[in-house]
Amino acid sequence: STICVHGLGYIGLPTAAMLANHGHQVTGYDSDETVVQSLANGDIHIDEPGLRAFVTQALESGHLTVSTEVEAAKYQIVAVPTPFDDETKEATLDYVKEAGEAIAPHLREGDTVVLESTVPPGTTVEVLQPTLEKSGLTAGTDFALVHCPETVLPGDIITELRQNDRVLGGVNGVSTQAAVRLYESFVEGDIYTAENATTAEFVKLIQNTFRDVNIALANEIALVGEDYGVDSREAIEMANTHPRVNIHQPGPGVGGHCLPIDPWFLGYDSEQLDLISTARNINDSMPGHVIEMLREELGSLEGKRIALLGVAYKGNVGDTRQSPTLDLAAELQEAVADEQKAAADGGRSQSAGGIDIRLHDPYVEDQTLDLIGLEESVSDADAVVIATDHDEYEELPIDRFEEQMAGSLLVDTKAVLDVDVWTKEGFTVERI
Ligand code: SAJ
């Protein structure tokens, strides 16, 4: 079939390549000329294992072309960003609307439009449908309209795109079946059809909410455990031997572009978010807890040098979106500014220092972040915080740390270090 994929980002690009590599004729559309230009030159702008070869294969076969022009196609797939406004706690649906408006003039009878972007319940019908119907065609009768949420895990996108089960829901049964036929062409998992598009939207959101709330539970358990002097990770491992218990892992917060955001989408037209919003707030409070842990050992943070190892939002990826490490860095700066203000208000003299935060990450390539080498980052550090569970951090060079660091405090928020080994060498290892 001919397919036009809207948005060549984390989801749209792998999806377009997947469809092309399964024999479909695909146009990848993006409104950003630089994205399209670099892809046309064979440059893959998204950092994801295996994606370069996968997209190159699709481009070289001629089944995938990229363009800044929307084309008429049997299937229109929308995979555009739905950014979240942190102030209003609402989704920005402008890109969904724009996609609909871009598709409308090309829409023909018998076409199918699929929305893959994660959206608040009701968006397919209330936001996308009216913009598409400006074409004069009616959803459900003249063209099919369906929501089919993506569920892939960054770091394993290509495999999960193929293997995960999919849930899809259309504005009517004919719509749903039209989309089933498309996804059947590459999905090896099961395809489930929801009652309608709003249900499919809801399903996606509660999947990520489930994970977020469970991580909040793990984080709260860790905080309670600290009050009792209990190692929560050991306790969680023991608890999880029960056949119906599966507690998640505590950490310095929840990052990425999904879990910190999607639960709020459920509040779009509902006042019910109570446990869900509390869970969000617990997860958001974890960088603050790391600061408390540092203060407990170091006292004042003013004039201190702290190395933060791992800037990506999770292990073994280079993605820094909503990374807890960046929140931690910002909150450390604020904490020291508050210390200085309190000192000034109390008439005490201030040291000129501030706080020296050093960032290291073997995966992140962001030039704006001022990342430095591992040894340089820990050199003269009063404390090192391991904030992301990259595999590399399990094998940190103890002798170099001994030589380089000014202090001996390691805050291992993800429990990657062998505590006994490091303690034996004289380090203080604190875990969440
Ligand atoms: N985290 C914990 N403790 C845990 C598990 C994770 O603190 O026990 C943290 C991670 O460190 C990270 C954050 O949670 O900061 C999110 O990581 P993740 O691996 O749980 O999920 P994402 O955001 O990479 O991808 C999620 C996935 N959703 C679910 O597993 C339900 C993925 O399948 C979705 O496709 C993706 O969101 C999305 O795009 O919605």
Residues whose N, C-alpha, C, O or C-beta is under 5 A from the ligand:
A	BS01	SAJ	E150 T151 V152 L153 P154 Q207 N208 R211 I215 H248 Q249 P250 G251 G253 V254 G255 G256 C258 L259 Y313 K314
